[in-house]
Amino acid sequence: MLEDLKKNIHQLSEKDAKTCLYLTLLRLNQLTKIDFPKEEILEEIQNIVETIDHQPPPRTDYNTIHIAGSESTAGSLRVGLEGNHKVIGFWEMFDIGPLWNPSARQEWLQDHINIFDELLEDEFSRKFKQATEELNQIPPHIPVVLWTADNAHEQIFHRYILHHLRNSENEVVLINATKVYQHLSFSNRFKPAYSGEIMPEMLKDIYEKERRNPLSSNARNRLSEEWLHLKQTKHLLRIWKNGEILGVREDYIDEELLYCAQKVQKDFSESEFVKAARIIGEIYGQLEGRFNTAFLEYRLRTLVYQGFFTLKGIPKSMRHYSVRVKNREGENA
């Protein structure tokens, strides 16, 4: 019963979930007051549970299913598209960590990436599992739109999804938001590296332009096979360069990161500590978003442990600690 209830709670909209929570807390508060009949209050709480337990089944009257490799992209699509579009959003970072084994991947992320505290780890696993279940429940007659962009994560992600859908009968349209944005946009100043950087109304325009260009069977099979190849590689960092996914060493950006930190340090006194978030923001901009901030923070933390910085604070997130660059003799620069 509890598992079914938990599943039904996950299917609630945010608004309905907040309403149920408020009503339950209101009734629990009334239990502490003598003048309220406790039997009636408990009965009302049970009614709330039954309401959740008898939620109508998920909608199936969608015309199109959109699959996105990030929650930011999924959120923008939900805003930009009309109600007959269903959006499935995944929370992942396929550009970093092992791909060859789920347990090895989870262990590496836990050991190296700061966002994976116990609560977020559970949320990460739950959302990925829920998105996968939604993926498995797509009716065969509904066309699928798979979103990607010019970055390693989304390029790997769409190959992963196409492998997952390798036996499906659904028509699949693959949209590279970066390329179509550049074609539609009147400005050459902004080149979005991630589909989540594009405004909802522009995503809608991109969809309208590309919606009638489904992938061929040969293209789907090729991309599915490329996922299997990527899955076997042992690199822990992957980049998108010259139209290819390349595996590189973990320390690939360490020199640039250290040089950037030295430049930022010059804006402060030699003895002053600089917030890690300031350095991460600076290098993220210089690298034009080609690396996610969680990985950049991991490499900054690694350089701290290697003795390139003096540390102040506890490095449990980029906002919780500061660093100060050392010179070659080990003293502060």
Protein Blocks (a to p, Z undefined) as FASTA:
>chain_A
ZZmmmmmmmmpcfklmmmmmmmmmmmmmmmmpmklcfklmmmmmmmmmmmmmmgccddfk
bfbdcddfbfklmmmmmmmpcfkbccddddddfkgcjfkbmklmmmmmmmmmmklcfklm
mmmmmmmmmmmmmmmmpcfkbccdddddddfklmmmmmmmmmmmmmpcbdcddddfklmm
mmmpmbfkbccfbfklpcfklmmmmmmmmmmmccdfklmmmmmmmmmmmmmpmbfbdcde
ehiacdddfklmmmmmmmmmmmmmmmpcfkbccdfklmmmmmmmmnnopacfklmmmmmm
mmmmnopaccedjdfbfklpccddddfkopaZZ
